[in-house]
Amino acid sequence: MVLFQISEPGETQLQRQHHLAVGIDLGTTNSLVATVRDGHAETLVNAHGDYHCPSVVRYFADAPPVVGQEAKDAAYQDPLNTIASAKRLLGRGVADIETTANRLPYEFSSSDCGMPYIKTVAGNISPVAVSAEILKKLMEQAEADLGGELDGAVITVPAYFDDAQRQATKDAARLAGLKVLRLLNEPTAAAVAYGLDSGSEGIHVVYDFGGGTFDVSILRFSRGVFEVMATAGDSSLGGDDVDRLLAEWLLAEAGLTGEIEHRHLRRIIGEANRAKEALTTAASVQLSIETQTGEVWQGVLTRADFEALIDPLIMRTLRPCRRALRDAGLTTDDIQDVVMVGGSTRIPRVRECVAEFFGREPMVDIDPDKVVAVGAAIQADILVGNKPGDEMLLLDVIPLSLGIETMGGLVEKLVPRNTTIPVVRAQEFTTFKDGQTAMSIHVLQGERELVADSRSLARFELRGIPPMNAGAARIRVTFQVDADGLLSVSARELTSGVESSIEIKPSYGLTDSEVEKMLADSLLYAAEDVKKRRLHEQLVDSARLIEAVEAALKMDADGMLTNKECVTIKAALTTLKDKIQSEDIALIKAAHDKLERVTSDFAARRMNVHINEALSGKLLDQIID
C-alpha cells in the first residue's frame, strides 16, 4: 500500500530534516570526530586546524579542566594532574592496575565500586570522568562546526572490549551529555570507511593496532550485510607498550635504576615516542635524555635495533590473528584483503610482519588514524535517519561465551563466543529440591566447563516459585545482548509468571592476560574439562536419586516393601553414597544404575498406589474433564 502526504492548498511539504550526527573514535592516544556532510564523510578539525585531539586531560584545583593539545603540552610540568591513556583504565579494577597501568606516572586510589581513581588536585578522578571530558570536548567542537546540537553519535570501541569496558564507555558518553546511537567495534567501522560494502563481497581482515589496544576481526560482506565471523585481540597492547618498552631500554642504556620521579619518567616516555615516530621514515635517530642528577645521556638507536626490540610485541598481535582464523574456520588463503588501522600500523616492521603472515600486502590507502572515525560517521548518518534507504547491516559478535551456573558447579553456556549480536537466547531449567520456592541465577563469562574456572559477572534471585516436586517447575532464563554488546539476563517461572531480571554492569573488566588465559585454557584443558563435567553431572544425578529414594522409603517403605527388599535397597543406597566420595565416575555410575534397578519395582508400586488414591471415588466424566 502506498501512502501519500496530503497538504492543504497553497502549502508546501517541508523538506526532510537533516539530523546532525557524528562518529567518534575515542582513542587511547588521540581522539577524533567525523561527520557526513554533502554525502561525504570527513573528520572535523579543531581551532588549531588539526583533526587530532590528544586524549589528555589536565586538572586544576580552582579551574575547569583543559583537554587536548594544551593539556598534552603541560604533561612534563604537571604529570600527576595531567591524565593520558585513560582508555586503558576503562572497566578495570584496582587489582588490574599493576599489569595494565605499569609505569603510568599517576597515583591511584581505590573506591567502593572497585574502580580505580586517579589522585589529582581537583580530587580523585575516575577514568570514566576523564573520558567524559574528552567526549565533551569533541561534542562541543562538532556542534560549533555543524551549527547546532547533535542528534546522536556512534562511538567506537575495540572489538575485544568486554561488557564492563563497553558500559564504562557508555557511562562516559552519558556524563558528557551525548546521545549514543550505538557502540561500534573499531574494525567494523574501519571496514565501512574503506568502502568494502561497495562491491567488495568476500572475506576481509581488519588489523587494528592502536595506541592502547589491539584487535583483529574477520568480516564477511555479502549482499549489504557485514558479518563479523570472528574477533580476537588484546585490550592492553598498543603503541603505549612500544613507548614503554623503548623507555625501559632508554633507562637501562642511561644507567637509570630504581624509582624514577614522575616528571622525569614522563619526559623519557615522550622521548621514546619521538624516537618511534622518527624511525618510521629514518634509518636511525639521535637520543638525548637528562638524568635525575642533571647529566645528559646521548645515544643512537637504529631502526634494526628498534625492530629487534619490538618484535616480541608484534608477535603478540599475530597470536590473536591465528586464533581468529581458527575460530572462523579459515586459512590465510581465504582472505581477500587486509585493512590496516591504528597509528601503530605506521611502523614499517608491523606492516612487514602482517604482509608475511597473511601472504599479501595490507591496504594502507586511508590515514590509519582517520579510518575508524570516518566509518563511525557513516554508520551514525544511517542510524540517525539521514539515509533511510541504506540497507547496510552491521553484525558484530561477542568475544567470550556467556552462561549460568547449574548444579554441581557446572557452566551451561547460553551464548557461545563469536555469536553474532544483537542476540537473544533462552533455555529452560528446573528446580533441584521438592518445595523449592527460589532460585539463585549466577551469570558467568568464559570458555571453561566449571564455575571455578570462569569469571563471575553478576548474581540475582528469582523468588516466588510455587512449591512443587523437584523437576516440575519450568524456569526460562533469557540472555539478551544488544547491538552495543551489553548484556541483560531475565528468569521467569512459566506456570506462575513470576519474573526477575538484571542488567549486567560489573565495576571492572577482564585484563588482557585473563582473556588470553581463558581462551588458551579452554583449548589446553578441553579433555580434562569434559571429564570433569561428566563427573559433576553424574554426581548431581546421583544426589537427586539418593534424595528421592530416601524420601520414598520414609513415606512408603512400611506398606510396600518386604524386609528383604528394604535391606537390598538400603544396601544399594549406602553403596552409592560411598562411591560418590571416590569421585570415580565409572564406580559412581555403576552404583547409581544398581540403585535404579533395585528400586524400579518400588517406584512402580508407589505410582500405582498414588494414582489409585487420586482416582478413587471419581466418575469417568470427572476424570476426562
N, C-alpha and C positions, 0 to 999 in steps of 0.2 A: 504494500500500500504506500502511495506517495503522499507526503504531507506538504501543503502549500502554506507559505507565510501570507497572511491576509493583512492588508493595510487599508486605512481609511483613505478616501480620495484626496489627492494632493500631498499625502505623506510619503516619505521615502524610507526604505528599510535602513536601519542603522548598520553601518559597516561592522563586521565581526570584530570584536575587541581583541587586540593583540596583548597577550599576557606577558609580563616581564618575568623571565625565569633564567637561572644561571646554573652552570655546573661548577662545582668547587673541588679542586684537588687539595685536600688538607694534607700537606706533606710533612715529613719529618724535618727536612732542611728548609725547603721553600714551599709556599702555598700559592695557588693561582686561582683566578676566577675567570670564567669564559661565558659567552652567550652566543645565541644565534641572532644575527642582525641581517636583514635583507636576504635571508636564505643562506647565509654563510656563517659558520662558526668561527669565532675569533676570541683570543684571550684579551682581556681588558688591561690597559696599562694604568699605572698609578700616577700620582702627581709628579714623580721623578722620571716619568717616561719609561718605566720598567714594568714588565709583566710579572716579574718575581716579587713575592712578598716574603722575605725571610721569616720563617716560623719561630720568631723570637719575641719575647715579651719582657719588658723591664718594669719593675715595680718600684714605687716611691712611698715614703711614709706619709706624705701630705699632698699628693697629687695623683691624678689618674695615670694608669699605666700607659706606656707607649709601645707600639707594635711595629715590627718590620725592620727596615734598614737602620733607622735611628737607634733602635734597641740593640741590634747586632753590633753596631759601631762602639757601643758602650760596654760590650761584654768583657773586655780586658780590664777596664777600670772598676767595674762593679759586678763581678762574676756571681756572687751569691744571690743577687736580686734580678739577674738577667737570665731568663729561663729559655733554653733552646731544647729541641728534640723531645718536647713533651709528648709527642705521639707515641714514643716508645714506652711511656709510662701509663698510657690509657688502658684501663681494665686490668691493671696489675695490682698485686698485693704487696704489702710492706716486705714480706719474706722474699719477694722476687727481686728486690732492688739490688741485692748483692750480685746477681747474674746479669740482669737486663740493664742496670744503670751503673755498672762498674766504671769507676774513674770519672763519673759525671761530677763536675765541680759544684755540687749543691749540698745543703744539709737537709736531711729528711726527718719527718716525724710521723708517728703512727696516728690512726684515728679509730673511732669505734666501729666504723663500717669496714675497716680493713684496707682502705685506700691510702696510698702514701701521700703525704702533704709535704710541700717544699717550704722551708722556713725563709721568709723574706721580711723586709722592714714594713711591709704592708700587712703582715700576718702570715699565717700558714695558708698556702695556696695549693689547691688540688690540680692535677694535670687536666681535669675536665674544665676547670675555670681558665687555665692558660689557653687551652684550645678554643674556648668560647671567645676570648679576646681576639684571637686570630680570625675566627669566623666573622666576628662583628666588624673587624676592620675591612675584610673583603666585602661584606654586605654593604657597608657604607660607601666603599669605592664603587661598587656596581650600581647602587641607587643614584649616586651623583652622576655617573656616566650615562645611565639609561634614562634619568629624569623622572623617577617615580619609585614607589615602594615595590619590592619584589613580591611576586605571587607564589614563588616557591623556588627550591633549589634541590638539585641532585648532588649529594656529597659522596665522594668515592672513598672506599676503604680497601685495604689489602684483602685479597681473596681468602687469606688464611686467618683473618681476624675472627676470633671466636665470639660467642654471644655477649660476653662481658665487654669486650672491646668495641663491638658494634653499638651496644647500649650506651657506653660511655661517649661515643661519638655523637649519638642522637641527643644525649643529655647536654653536651656542649653546644649543639645547634639550638636547642631549646633555650639555653641560657643566653645565647646571642640574639634571640628573637627571630630566628629563621624558621620558616615552614619547610620541613623536609619532605620532598616528594618521594624520595627513595634513597636508600644507601645502595650504591652500585659498586660492584667489585672492580678494582682498578684495571685488571687485564681485560675485562669485558668492555669497559669504557675505551680502552686503547684500540680494541678491535673495531669498535664503532667508528672511532676517529679515522682509522686507516681506510674506512670505506669498504671493509671486507663484506659488508652487506650489499654492495652494489656490483654483483656479478661474479664474485669470487667464491662460489659454492665449493665446499670442501672442508678439510680439517686444518686448523691453524693453531700455532703455539704462540702464546704471549709470554715472553720472558721479561719480568718486571723486577729490576734491581734498583731500588730507590735509595734514599738516604738512610732509612732505618729499617726497611722491611724488604723481604724477597718473596715473590710469588711466581709460580708458573701455572698457567692454565691452558688446557687443551679445549678448543672450541670447534664445534661443527656448525657450519652455516648452511642451511637448506631451506629454500622457499620462504624467505623472510623471517626465519627463526634462528636466533643464536642460542645454541645449546652448549652449556659448559659440560663437557664429558668427564673431566677430572680436574682437580686442582690440588696443589701441594705447595709447600713453601716453608718459610721460617720468618716469624714475625719479629725476630730480633737479630736480623742480619742485613746490613746495608752499608752505604758509604760511610756512615759514622764509625763502623767497625774497621774499615780501611784506615780512616783517620787515626783511630785509637791505636791500631797495630803499628802504624807508622810513627805515632807519638811515642809509643813504648820503645821502638827502635832508636828514636832520637835521644830519649832519656838514657838508654844504655850506652849509645855512642858518646854522649857528652859526659858520661860517668855520674849522672844524677840518680841517686838511690834514696830510698826511704820516703817519708811524707813530703809531698810537693804542695806548696802553697797554692790556694785556689786560683789566684790571679795569674800565677806563673804557668800553671797547668793549662789554663785557657789559652795563653799565648802559644804554648807548644803545640796544642791541638790545632790552632789556627795556622801555624807554620806547616804542620803536616798536611792540612787541607790544601794550602797553597802549592806545596810540592806535588801533591797528587794531581791537581789540575794542570800544572805546568808540564808534567810528564805525559799528558795526553798527546801533546804535539812534539815536545822536546826529547832529545836523547838522554839528557842529564839536567840536573838542577842544583844550583848552589844553595846550601842551607846555612842558616845562622841563627843561633839561639843564645840568649843571655842566661847564664846560670844564676842561682839564687845569691851567689857571692858577688855578682856584678861582672864576672868574667864573661867573655863571649866565645862560644864554641862555633867553629865553622867546619863545614864538610861538603862533600859532593855525593849525590845519590843518582845512580844511573837508572835508566828505565829497566835494564836487565835485572839489576838488584831489586828494584821495586817489584817487578813481576814475580821474582822468586819469593819475595816476602809475602805477597798477597795470594799466591797460587792456592794455598790451603782454603782461603775464604771462597775463591771461585769454585773450587772442587765441591765445597759445601752446597753451592747452588745447583750443581749437577745431580746430586743425590735426589732432591725432590723431582727433578726432571725425569729421572728413571722411574720413580715411584708413580708419577702422574701417567706416564706411558703405560706402565704395568696395569694401573687401575682402569685405564681406558681400553685395555686390550689391544694396544697398537705398538708398532715399531717406528723407528725414525723414517722408514721408507714410506709410511702412510701420511707423513706430514707434508702439506702443500707449501707452507712458508712459516717463517719465524719472525715475529714482531718484537723489536727491542724497545723497552720502556724504562724510564728512570734515569736519573743523572749518572748513576754508576756504570751504565752501559756505554758511556763515552770512553771508558778505559779500553785502549786497544786490545789488551790481553783478554778482557772479558769477551769482546766480540770474536776474537780468535778462538777461544775455547768453546763458545757456543756454536760457531760455524763447524768446528771439528766434531762436536758431539752430535749435531743434527745432520751433518753432511750437506749443508747448504749455507750460503751467505745470508745472514739475517737482514731484515728490512730496517733501514735507518733513515727513511725519507723524511719523516716528520721529526721536529725537535723533540727528543725524548722527554723533556721537561713539560712540554705543552700538551702532549698527546692525550693524557688522561683527562685533563680539564676540558679539552675540546670534545671528547667523546661524551663526557658528563653533560655538557651543554646541549649537545644534540638530543640526548635522552630527555633532558629537562624540557626542551622545546616541545617534544612529543607529549610528555606526561601532563604538561600544563594546559594542553589543548590547542596549541598553535598549529599543529599538523594532524587534524583528526583523521585524515585518510591514510596516515602512515601505518603500515601493517607490520613493522619490525617488532619482533617479540624477543626479549632477552630472558633466557632461562639459566639462572645460576645454580650452584649446588652448595650443600653443606659440607664442611671439611671433615667432621668427625661424627660417628654414629651416636644416636640418642635412644635411650631406652629407660626401663624402670626395673627396680629390684623385685624379684619374686622369691618365694620361699626357698630357704637353703642358701641364701646369699648369691643367687644367680642373677644375671642381667638378661632381660628379654629386650632385644633391640626392636624398636618400632620403626625407626627411620635410619637406614644404613647410610654410612658416609658416601659422599658423591651422589646423593639423591637430589634430583632437580627440585628447586624451590620456585615459587611457593608450593607447599605440600601439606596435606592433611592425611594423617594415618591413624587408624583406630583399631583396637584389639580388645576382645572381651576376656575378663579374668573373673575369678570367683573366690569365695571365702574358704578358709582352711579349717575353721572350727565351727561346731554347732553353736547357733545362737550369736554368732559374731555380728556386732552392730556397727563396727567402724573399721576402716582400713587406712593404713599409712601408705602414701604414694611417695616413693623415693625416686627422683629423676636423676639419671646418670648420663655421662658422656664418655665415650672411649670405645676401643675395639676388643677388649678382653671379655671373657665369659663370666668372671666373678666380680662382685661388687668391690671387693678389696683391691682389685687392680684397675678400677675405673675412677673417674672424677665425679664427685657429687655436685650437682647443680642446685637442687632445691628439694624440699620435703613439704608435703601438705597432707591433710587428713580429709577423708570422706566419712562423715558421720550420718547417723540416721538410717543405716541399712536395716530393713526389717529382719528380726531374728528368724533364721531358717536353718535347716540342716546344712552341714558343710557341703559346699559344691553346688548348692541350689541357687544362690544369688548370682546375678549377672551384672558385672560391673564393666562398663565400657570406658576405657581410657583413650583419650584422643590427644594426639600431638599435632600442633599446628605451627608450622614455620612460615613466616610471612616473606614477602619479596625482599625485605631488608636482612633476612637471616635471623630474625628474632623469634624466640620460642615461647609458646604458651601451651599449658597442659590442663586438661579437664578430666574429671572422673564422674560418671553418672551411673547410679543403680537403676536398671531398666524397669523393674517391676514397680518401684515406688516413685521414681523420678527424682530422688534426692541427688544433688549435684554439688561439686566443689571444683575450683579451678585456681590456677596460679599463673602469673606472668613471670618468666624466669629472668631475674635481674640480679645475678651474682655480683658481689662487690669487687671482684677482681678476676682476671682470666688466667689462662694457661701460659706458662713460659714456653719459649721455643723448644727447650730441651724436653719439657714434658710432652709436647705434641709429638716431637720426633720419637721419644721413647714409647709413647702409646702405640704409634704405628709400627715401629720396629718390633716391639714386644708381641704385637698381635700376630706377626709372622713367626717370630722366634719360638713362641710358646703355643703355637696353634694346636699341635697334637696334645700337649700337656693340658691345655685349656679344655679341649673336647673330653679328655679323660676325666678331668675334674668335674665338668658339667654333668657327665653321665652319673658319676658318683653322687653328686649333690641331688640330682633328680631322683635317683634310687633311694637316697636317704629320706627325701620328702615323701615319696610314695609309701615307704615302709613306715614312717612315723604316722602317716594318715591311716594306714591299715591297722597298726597297733592300737591307735586311739579308738577306731571303730570297733575292733574286736573286744577290747576291754569294756566299752560301753554296752555292747550286746550281751556279754557274759554277765555283767552286773544286772541287767534288766531281765533277761530271759533264760539264763542257764538252768535255773532250778526246774522249770517246767518243760524244757525242750531237749535237754541233753542227758544222756546216761552218764554214770560216773566215769566209765571208760572213755567216752567221747570228750568229757570235760578235761580229764587228765591229758589226753592226747593234744587237745587244743592249747592248754596252758603250757605244755612242754614245747610246742612249736613257737608259742608266743615268747617264751623265755629264750629259746634259741635265737630268734630274730633279734631280740634286744641285745643279746651277747654279740652277735655277728656285726651289728651296727657299730660297735666300739672298735672293731678291727679295721674299718674303712676299706675292706677288700670287697670290691663291687661284685665279684663272682660269688663269694660266700653269702653276701647280703641278699643278692637276687635269689639264690637257691633257697635260703631260709624264708624269704618273702613268698616265693612260689609255693613252698610247702605249707605255710600258714594259710594261704588262699585255698589250697586243695582240701586241707582238713576242716576248714570252716565252710566249705561250699554247701554241704547239706544243711548245716545250721542256718546259713543265710536264707536258703530256700524255704525252710520251715518257718522262720520268722516272717518272711514276706507273705506266705500263705495265711498265717495266723492274723497278721495285721490287716491284710486285705479282707479277710472274712469279718473281722471286727468292724471294719469301715462299712461293709455292705450289709451287715446284719440289720434286719428289720426294715429294709428299704425295698420299695416296689421297683419293678423293671423300668417303669416310666421315669421314676425319680433318678435312677442311675443314668439313664440315657440323657435326661435333661442336664 
